Amino acid sequence: MNADPTPRILVVGGGVSGLVAARDLARSGAEVVLFERGDRPGGRIRREVLAGVPVDVGAEAFATRGGAVSELLGELGLENEIVSPAPLGSWVVAGERAVPLPAAGTLGIPVAPLSPASRRALGLPGALRAAIEPLLPRAVGGGRGTLGDLVRARLGKRVLERLVRPVALGVHSADPAELAVSSVPGLPGALERRGSLIAAARELRASSSAAGGAVAGLRGGMTALVEALLADLGDAGVAVRTGVAVDRVEREDESWTAFDANGQQLDRGNAVILAVSEEAAGSLLGGPARSGSSSVRVEVVALALDEPRLDSAPRGTGALVAAEPGSRSAGAASPPRIVAKALTHVTAKWPERAQRAGSGLHIVRLSYGRAGNPPETAGLGDAAVQRLALQDASRILGVDLRRESLRGMLRREWLTAPPRNTSRDVSAVPVPHGVFVAGDWVGGTGLASVIPAARAAADQALRMIRETKQARTTEHEGAPRA
Ligand SMILES: Cc1cc2nc3c(=O)[nH]c(=O)nc-3n(C[C@H](O)[C@H](O)[C@H](O)COP(=O)(O)OP(=O)(O)OC[C@H]3O[C@@H](n4cnc5c(N)ncnc54)[C@H](O)[C@@H]3O)c2cc1C
């Protein structure tokens, strides 16, 4: 590489992580080239239009914790576009039983186990069992266990089965038995400080009192964030190359070169940011092919329904699905089990979306797929998925939805990072000097985690470049004159 004073940095991946890293790099004066293999940037933030209503088929909201997303939105001039979900709360559905989700601190852990909502969800024995938790010795459930072990030991089986498992499956696509306590943002520290799970959940709870309320969205959907980032990248002269898949990155002397699958050199820079999945990062760095994908496959199915009976938002902003009691031994006369893991009533949750939809039209979004299994919709044709989604939505919402009320359907499958657990080696990808990584396998799931992680990756890259330059200057100044 020549001694060009302007550092040149390659970013692989045009999801929010890559876009945020590219923006920070460009604003610090670097020349940036971003590669996105898809037809448009955004990754798992994607807007589609269903029956004339914009629908997020990937991320639809952001956690307000930490303030990192709001800070970025402020920098992008989007602060007035932030919208709050309707304060309707969400529900948990188990078979025929549907109850409002009690106010929770994190991952369904109740903050007030004896409140009417908690008693309704847990029954009196479950609520009383949970209520004694602050009196238990700190050591109960301690150690390096999973969230499932911890919750069962401290709060009892009902909290685990009726609240924490559905929330963990709905939010992380993971069973709490697979989820490390250390992977839940803020929980280990709060638990250490408070010595009780309920007290930790209270500490973590954001100001909003409705469960699931500690999130916000953007008018018209999260794609507004992608659009604003792209506008900024355009202003800063970042080259965004869509439809270009990087196959590998290789170090040559002090620079990094990106190649496509034909071995063609795509570009060259002083550093590389890999804002892709862990598997993709491993493969780009020439690591050994991993046996079997550890990513979780999920499918989102959105339905547009002309159904005034949904005007009352029967399940608030949406519902998480818990295992049905006795579902495995259910007889032939039992109603079919709910296959979806969660439903969002989009037009109830986001009033501005209801305005766009107009009277009587509702958008509901179901999600399918849990860690370890392909989504139940995989391999099914649209007609079969439509039947399944209508049946699931009917049972979750408690309203018999007919084919005639359907105004449209769209479906989208995603690969998402597996939850971090205690047994998995999280540093499976050795990251060489000059390469920086971002994404939910680095920072944790969700925009509130990946955005700070992407900014940290950009910062590290810039620091490395500064240090290299400084070391060269010192070396040069220290060299004996001829
Ligand atoms: C259905 C669903 C709902 C979600 N809901 C929420 C939510 O409501 N709130 C929330 O905070 N989070 C949510 N998430 C998670 C959130 O979407 C992700 O954490 C976040 O979008 C990840 O961004 P990223 O840039 O790290 O990864 P991605 O968005 O996956 O971006 C990676 C990009 O890299 C590209 N790429 C991969 N390999 C290459 C290559 N070799 N060359 C070039 N490009 C490549 C991909 O095409 C992709 O565009 C949801 C996720 C899903 C799937």
The ligand as an SDF file (V2000), in Angstrom:
LIG
                    3D

 53 58  0  0  0  0  0  0  0  0999 V2000
  -37.8920  -11.2210   11.8160 C   0  0  0  0  0  0  0  0  0  0  0  0
  -36.9520  -10.3740   12.6110 C   0  0  0  0  0  0  0  0  0  0  0  0
  -37.4660   -9.4200   13.4670 C   0  0  0  0  0  0  0  0  0  0  0  0
  -36.6160   -8.6260   14.2220 C   0  0  0  0  0  0  0  0  0  0  0  0
  -37.1590   -7.6740   15.0100 N   0  0  0  0  0  0  0  0  0  0  0  0
  -36.3490   -6.8390   15.6850 C   0  0  0  0  0  0  0  0  0  0  0  0
  -36.9080   -5.7410   16.3940 C   0  0  0  0  0  0  0  0  0  0  0  0
  -38.1170   -5.5030   16.3830 O   0  0  0  0  0  0  0  0  0  0  0  0
  -36.0500   -4.9330   17.0620 N   0  0  0  0  0  0  0  0  0  0  0  0
  -34.6870   -5.1270   17.0490 C   0  0  0  0  0  0  0  0  0  0  0  0
  -33.9600   -4.3670   17.6810 O   0  0  0  0  0  0  0  0  0  0  0  0
  -34.1420   -6.1490   16.3350 N   0  0  0  0  0  0  0  0  0  0  0  0
  -34.9370   -6.9970   15.6560 C   0  0  0  0  0  0  0  0  0  0  0  0
  -34.3960   -8.0010   14.9130 N   0  0  0  0  0  0  0  0  0  0  0  0
  -32.9340   -8.1500   14.8900 C   0  0  0  0  0  0  0  0  0  0  0  0
  -32.3200   -7.0940   13.9990 C   0  0  0  0  0  0  0  0  0  0  0  0
  -32.9680   -7.1060   12.7560 O   0  0  0  0  0  0  0  0  0  0  0  0
  -30.8310   -7.3920   13.8140 C   0  0  0  0  0  0  0  0  0  0  0  0
  -30.1900   -7.4540   15.0900 O   0  0  0  0  0  0  0  0  0  0  0  0
  -30.1270   -6.3310   12.9720 C   0  0  0  0  0  0  0  0  0  0  0  0
  -30.9110   -5.8840   11.8790 O   0  0  0  0  0  0  0  0  0  0  0  0
  -28.8260   -6.9220   12.4890 C   0  0  0  0  0  0  0  0  0  0  0  0
  -28.1860   -6.0260   11.6220 O   0  0  0  0  0  0  0  0  0  0  0  0
  -26.7730   -6.4140   10.9760 P   0  0  0  0  0  0  0  0  0  0  0  0
  -26.3930   -5.3230   10.0770 O   0  0  0  0  0  0  0  0  0  0  0  0
  -25.8300   -6.7680   12.0660 O   0  0  0  0  0  0  0  0  0  0  0  0
  -27.0510   -7.7640   10.1860 O   0  0  0  0  0  0  0  0  0  0  0  0
  -27.9350   -7.9600    8.8260 P   0  0  0  0  0  0  0  0  0  0  0  0
  -29.1130   -7.0590    8.8660 O   0  0  0  0  0  0  0  0  0  0  0  0
  -28.1530   -9.4080    8.7530 O   0  0  0  0  0  0  0  0  0  0  0  0
  -26.9610   -7.4540    7.7050 O   0  0  0  0  0  0  0  0  0  0  0  0
  -25.9080   -8.2180    7.1880 C   0  0  0  0  0  0  0  0  0  0  0  0
  -25.8110   -7.8530    5.7260 C   0  0  0  0  0  0  0  0  0  0  0  0
  -24.6190   -8.4220    5.1960 O   0  0  0  0  0  0  0  0  0  0  0  0
  -24.8860   -8.8780    3.8800 C   0  0  0  0  0  0  0  0  0  0  0  0
  -23.8630   -9.8680    3.5490 N   0  0  0  0  0  0  0  0  0  0  0  0
  -23.6910  -11.0830    4.1380 C   0  0  0  0  0  0  0  0  0  0  0  0
  -22.6220  -11.7140    3.5840 N   0  0  0  0  0  0  0  0  0  0  0  0
  -22.1120  -10.8710    2.6540 C   0  0  0  0  0  0  0  0  0  0  0  0
  -21.0060  -10.9490    1.7610 C   0  0  0  0  0  0  0  0  0  0  0  0
  -20.2300  -12.0310    1.7160 N   0  0  0  0  0  0  0  0  0  0  0  0
  -20.7570   -9.9050    0.9260 N   0  0  0  0  0  0  0  0  0  0  0  0
  -21.5480   -8.7930    0.9520 C   0  0  0  0  0  0  0  0  0  0  0  0
  -22.6190   -8.6860    1.7940 N   0  0  0  0  0  0  0  0  0  0  0  0
  -22.8930   -9.6910    2.6250 C   0  0  0  0  0  0  0  0  0  0  0  0
  -26.2960   -9.4260    3.9750 C   0  0  0  0  0  0  0  0  0  0  0  0
  -26.9080   -9.5060    2.7090 O   0  0  0  0  0  0  0  0  0  0  0  0
  -26.9610   -8.4180    4.9000 C   0  0  0  0  0  0  0  0  0  0  0  0
  -27.5860   -7.3660    4.1960 O   0  0  0  0  0  0  0  0  0  0  0  0
  -35.2190   -8.8060   14.1390 C   0  0  0  0  0  0  0  0  0  0  0  0
  -34.6910   -9.7730   13.2690 C   0  0  0  0  0  0  0  0  0  0  0  0
  -35.5470  -10.5430   12.5110 C   0  0  0  0  0  0  0  0  0  0  0  0
  -34.9880  -11.5630   11.5660 C   0  0  0  0  0  0  0  0  0  0  0  0
  1  2  1  0
  2  3  1  0
  2 52  2  0
  3  4  2  0
  4  5  1  0
  4 50  1  0
  5  6  2  0
  6  7  1  0
  6 13  1  0
  7  8  2  0
  7  9  1  0
  9 10  1  0
 10 11  2  0
 10 12  1  0
 12 13  2  0
 13 14  1  0
 14 15  1  0
 14 50  1  0
 15 16  1  0
 16 17  1  0
 16 18  1  0
 18 19  1  0
 18 20  1  0
 20 21  1  0
 20 22  1  0
 22 23  1  0
 23 24  1  0
 24 25  2  0
 24 26  1  0
 24 27  1  0
 27 28  1  0
 28 29  2  0
 28 30  1  0
 28 31  1  0
 31 32  1  0
 32 33  1  0
 33 34  1  0
 33 48  1  0
 34 35  1  0
 35 36  1  0
 35 46  1  0
 36 37  1  0
 36 45  1  0
 37 38  2  0
 38 39  1  0
 39 40  1  0
 39 45  2  0
 40 41  1  0
 40 42  2  0
 42 43  1  0
 43 44  2  0
 44 45  1  0
 46 47  1  0
 46 48  1  0
 48 49  1  0
 50 51  2  0
 51 52  1  0
 52 53  1  0
M  END
$$$$
